[in-house]
Amino acid sequence: LSSCASASITGCTATGNGTGFRLYSCSAPSINSCTMSGNTSVGLDMASCSDITTSNLTFTGNYWAATLDSTSGDMSFSGPVITSGVNRFLYRNCTASSNTRWSTSNALTRVIAGTLTVSPSTTLTIDPGTVVKFQGMASGIFCNGSLVAQGTAAAPIYFTSYYDDSVGGDTDNAPNTPAKGDFDHILITATGPSGVFDHCVVR
């Protein structure tokens, strides 16, 4: 789908393609109760979309579960069910413009390429046990709102390199070694009302 407004994809299946569903420059798209399986590139690809909402998505055996590029809205992906394959979501220069929660209900690894921006009056909440990886030396989180990362002693939150295979699986599918300088920063700006970090590992 391209340049569409308020598109809704519900109860559909995309299987055995390069890309399952691709949306480009769409406003307020909604993707619900869909299955993406056996796609050699990505199950769900969204670029330059705004005000996205998703729920109850099933990903099976895709190279990437989902990739979002220059897209804004709720970055939570509530209720994703990953039955097999690589459990990774890619956010490239995206904006959390609605309150977003990253949970560990399906062991997702969130990969940030470029900058993930949190808008003013918006909260990004990261649940205990979540793994966030950064891809590229210029990658990071730029928070103009609130960032709440409250892990526990038993389930810390990890902010680490894309090449770190010790947590969140082998996201790059290669025997690379993480190193200093693999990513840039987590920045809470002066306009951001709060940044809470508890039982977090940044490495």
Salt bridges, closest charged atoms under 4 A:
ASP45 OD2 - ARG22 NE 2.97
ASP69 OD2 - ARG92 NH1 3.53
ASP127 OD1 - ARG101 NE 2.96
ASP164 OD2 - ARG203 NE 2.96
ASP184 OD2 - HIS185 ND1 3.07
ASP198 OD1 - HIS199 ND1 3.08
